[in-house]
């Protein structure tokens, strides 16, 4: 399912490589499909083109966490929470299961729920 989505997004990306929403969707879907090489290739561009907001940092954290980039994921989540993303939601999201044993992640979402 995610691979097909990646193929469709890749076609759209080829037509409009400067669309930050499209780049974000392709990075996230690639990470969900297990194509971390592609997802992580897109993250530097995303860091530059996306406005620094809670939802955008949260989206980047998904990609980093799914691709086992724990330090980058926690850093992005720190920004997301600073911009108002709810720690209780973050703690419950399956995309962040790989972070649950990290003391820095636990401290970040402490007291949630």
C-alpha positions as CSV (number, residue, x, y, z in Angstrom):
1,X,0.0,0.0,0.0
2,X,2.7,2.5,0.9
3,X,4.9,1.5,-2.0
4,X,2.1,2.3,-4.5
5,X,1.5,5.6,-2.7
6,X,5.2,6.3,-3.0
7,X,5.2,5.6,-6.7
8,X,2.2,8.0,-7.2
9,X,3.8,10.7,-5.0
10,X,7.1,10.3,-6.9
11,X,5.4,11.1,-10.2
12,X,3.8,14.2,-8.7
13,X,7.2,15.2,-7.1
14,X,8.9,14.9,-10.5
15,X,6.4,17.4,-11.9
16,X,6.6,19.8,-8.9
17,X,9.8,19.2,-6.9
18,X,9.5,22.5,-5.0
19,X,6.2,21.8,-3.3
20,X,7.0,21.4,0.4
21,X,3.7,19.6,1.2
22,X,4.4,17.1,-1.5
23,X,8.0,16.6,-0.3
24,X,6.8,16.0,3.2
25,X,4.2,13.5,2.1
26,X,6.8,11.6,0.0
27,X,9.3,11.5,2.9
28,X,6.7,10.3,5.4
29,X,5.2,7.7,3.0
30,X,8.7,6.5,2.0
31,X,9.5,6.1,5.7
32,X,6.3,4.1,6.3
33,X,7.2,1.9,3.3
34,X,10.6,1.2,4.7
35,X,12.4,3.3,2.0
36,X,14.5,5.3,4.5
37,X,17.2,6.1,2.0
38,X,14.7,8.1,0.0
39,X,13.0,9.5,3.1
40,X,16.2,10.7,4.6
41,X,17.4,12.1,1.3
42,X,14.4,14.5,1.4
43,X,14.7,15.6,5.1
44,X,17.4,18.2,4.6
45,X,15.3,19.9,2.0
46,X,12.3,19.7,4.3
47,X,14.2,21.2,7.1
48,X,14.9,24.2,4.9
49,X,11.6,24.7,3.1
50,X,9.0,24.0,5.8
51,X,8.1,26.8,8.2
52,X,9.2,26.1,11.8
53,X,5.9,25.1,13.3
54,X,4.7,22.3,15.6
55,X,3.0,20.3,12.9
56,X,5.9,20.5,10.6
57,X,8.4,19.5,13.3
58,X,6.1,16.7,14.3
59,X,6.0,15.4,10.7
60,X,9.8,15.5,10.4
61,X,10.0,13.5,13.7
62,X,7.8,10.8,12.2
63,X,10.3,10.4,9.4
64,X,13.3,10.4,11.7
65,X,11.7,7.9,14.1
66,X,10.5,5.5,11.5
67,X,14.0,5.5,10.0
68,X,15.6,4.9,13.4
69,X,17.2,8.3,13.6
70,X,16.5,8.7,17.3
71,X,18.5,11.8,18.1
72,X,17.0,13.7,15.1
73,X,13.5,12.5,16.1
74,X,13.8,13.7,19.7
75,X,15.2,17.0,18.5
76,X,12.3,17.5,16.1
77,X,9.8,16.5,18.8
78,X,11.4,19.0,21.2
79,X,10.7,21.7,18.6
80,X,7.2,20.3,18.0
81,X,6.3,20.5,21.7
82,X,7.8,23.9,22.1
83,X,5.5,25.0,19.3
84,X,2.4,23.6,21.0
85,X,2.1,19.9,19.9
86,X,0.6,17.9,22.8
87,X,3.1,15.5,24.5
88,X,0.3,13.1,25.4
89,X,-0.5,12.6,21.7
90,X,3.1,12.1,20.8
91,X,3.6,9.5,23.6
92,X,0.7,7.5,22.2
93,X,1.6,7.5,18.5
94,X,2.9,4.2,17.1
95,X,5.4,6.0,14.9
96,X,7.4,6.8,18.0
97,X,7.5,3.3,19.6
98,X,11.2,3.1,18.7
99,X,11.8,6.0,21.1
100,X,9.9,4.8,24.1
101,X,13.0,3.3,25.9
102,X,15.0,6.5,25.4
103,X,15.3,8.6,28.6
104,X,15.3,11.9,26.6
105,X,12.0,10.8,24.9
106,X,10.5,9.8,28.3
107,X,11.5,13.1,29.8
108,X,10.0,15.0,26.9
109,X,6.6,13.4,27.3
110,X,6.7,13.0,31.1
111,X,3.4,13.7,32.8
112,X,1.4,13.1,29.7
113,X,-1.7,11.0,30.1
